């Protein structure tokens, strides 16, 4: 994500990171510990994000951050692995860490990518968006 942010920042593009502990309890630290964890544990090797990283918060459930309420829409699904830690569960909830959204300069969602979509594909979609000026809202990259 650092490389993508560096490459695209001259277009006025920026990456915003929203840590959450709702996925397998993988972000258990306090807000002041998040950067040290990134640097020394996961991903480690001295990694420091070059983009804005917000305080840890919820992306799903009754206490989700408003930005995610705006980016998502309804119905319910089950929690078969018991590794998702929020209620109520909704079909369009964020399913796991590193799900990505592209939001246009007008503040409207443009595209959503499932966490396993490689950053190279995300990059190509963003470049396509810039070349075309805009592309219709797509959820196709979200389907899995």
C-alpha positions as CSV (number, residue, x, y, z in Angstrom):
1,X,0.0,0.0,0.0
2,X,2.9,2.3,0.6
3,X,4.1,2.0,-3.0
4,X,0.6,2.6,-4.3
5,X,0.2,5.7,-2.2
6,X,3.6,7.0,-3.3
7,X,2.8,6.4,-7.0
8,X,-0.7,7.9,-6.9
9,X,-0.3,10.9,-4.6
10,X,0.4,13.3,-7.4
11,X,-3.1,12.5,-8.8
12,X,-4.5,13.8,-5.5
13,X,-5.0,10.2,-4.4
14,X,-4.5,9.2,-0.8
15,X,-4.8,6.0,1.2
16,X,-6.6,6.0,4.6
17,X,-6.0,3.1,7.0
18,X,-8.6,2.1,9.5
19,X,-7.3,-0.5,12.0
20,X,-9.9,-2.8,13.5
21,X,-9.8,-5.7,16.0
22,X,-13.0,-7.4,14.7
23,X,-11.2,-10.0,12.5
24,X,-9.7,-12.8,14.6
25,X,-8.7,-10.2,17.3
26,X,-5.6,-9.4,15.2
27,X,-5.3,-5.8,16.3
28,X,-5.6,-6.1,20.1
29,X,-3.2,-3.2,21.1
30,X,-4.1,0.2,22.2
31,X,-4.0,3.0,19.5
32,X,-0.6,4.2,20.6
33,X,0.8,0.6,20.0
34,X,-0.5,0.2,16.5
35,X,2.5,1.8,14.7
36,X,5.1,-0.1,16.7
37,X,3.2,-3.4,16.0
38,X,3.2,-2.6,12.3
39,X,6.9,-1.8,12.4
40,X,8.2,-4.7,14.5
41,X,5.6,-7.5,14.4
42,X,3.1,-7.5,11.5
43,X,4.2,-6.9,8.8
44,X,7.4,-6.1,10.6
45,X,10.8,-5.5,9.0
46,X,10.7,-1.8,9.9
47,X,7.4,-1.2,8.0
48,X,6.0,2.3,8.6
49,X,2.9,3.4,6.6
50,X,3.3,6.5,4.5
51,X,-0.4,7.2,4.5
52,X,-2.9,8.4,7.2
53,X,-3.7,5.8,9.8
54,X,-6.7,6.4,11.9
55,X,-7.3,5.2,15.4
56,X,-8.6,1.6,15.8
57,X,-12.3,1.3,15.6
58,X,-15.1,-1.0,14.5
59,X,-16.0,-1.4,10.8
60,X,-19.0,-3.6,11.4
61,X,-21.9,-4.0,13.9
62,X,-23.7,-1.7,16.2
63,X,-20.5,0.4,17.0
64,X,-19.2,0.6,13.4
65,X,-17.6,3.9,12.3
66,X,-19.9,6.1,10.3
67,X,-17.7,5.9,7.2
68,X,-18.3,2.2,7.0
69,X,-22.1,2.6,7.5
70,X,-21.9,4.9,4.5
71,X,-19.9,2.5,2.3
72,X,-22.0,-0.6,2.9
73,X,-25.5,-1.8,2.6
74,X,-27.8,-4.5,4.3
75,X,-29.1,-8.2,4.8
76,X,-27.6,-10.7,7.3
77,X,-25.2,-13.7,7.2
78,X,-23.9,-16.3,9.7
79,X,-20.6,-16.4,11.6
80,X,-19.6,-20.0,11.0
81,X,-16.0,-19.8,12.2
82,X,-16.8,-17.6,15.3
83,X,-13.8,-15.4,14.3
84,X,-15.9,-12.3,13.5
85,X,-16.5,-10.2,16.6
86,X,-19.5,-7.9,16.1
87,X,-23.2,-8.0,16.0
88,X,-25.5,-7.9,14.1
89,X,-23.8,-9.6,11.1
90,X,-24.9,-8.2,7.7
91,X,-24.3,-9.6,4.2
92,X,-22.3,-6.5,3.1
93,X,-20.2,-6.2,6.2
94,X,-16.4,-6.0,5.8
95,X,-15.5,-9.7,5.8
96,X,-11.8,-9.5,6.8
97,X,-8.8,-7.2,7.1
98,X,-7.5,-5.2,4.1
99,X,-10.8,-4.9,2.2
100,X,-10.4,-1.8,0.1
101,X,-12.8,0.9,-1.2
102,X,-12.2,3.5,-3.8
103,X,-14.1,6.7,-3.1
104,X,-14.2,9.4,-5.8
105,X,-13.4,13.1,-5.2
106,X,-17.1,13.7,-4.9
107,X,-17.2,11.4,-1.8
108,X,-19.2,8.7,-3.5
109,X,-18.0,5.0,-3.4
110,X,-16.7,3.8,-6.8
111,X,-15.3,0.3,-6.2
112,X,-14.8,-2.2,-3.5
113,X,-12.2,-5.0,-3.4
114,X,-12.2,-8.2,-1.4
115,X,-9.0,-8.5,0.8
116,X,-7.4,-11.2,-1.4
117,X,-7.5,-9.0,-4.6
118,X,-3.8,-8.2,-5.3
119,X,-2.7,-4.6,-4.9
120,X,-1.5,-4.7,-8.6
121,X,-5.1,-5.3,-9.7
122,X,-6.4,-2.5,-7.4
123,X,-3.7,-0.2,-8.9
124,X,-4.9,-1.0,-12.5
125,X,-8.5,-0.3,-11.5
126,X,-7.5,3.0,-10.0
127,X,-5.5,4.0,-13.1
128,X,-8.5,3.1,-15.2
129,X,-10.7,5.3,-13.1
130,X,-8.3,8.2,-13.5
131,X,-8.0,7.6,-17.3
132,X,-11.7,7.5,-17.8
133,X,-12.5,10.3,-15.4
134,X,-14.9,8.0,-13.6
135,X,-16.3,4.5,-13.9
136,X,-19.7,3.3,-12.7
137,X,-19.9,2.0,-9.2
138,X,-18.8,-1.7,-9.1
139,X,-19.0,-4.4,-6.6
140,X,-17.7,-7.1,-8.9
141,X,-14.2,-7.0,-7.3
142,X,-16.0,-7.7,-4.0
143,X,-17.6,-11.0,-5.0
144,X,-15.8,-14.2,-3.9
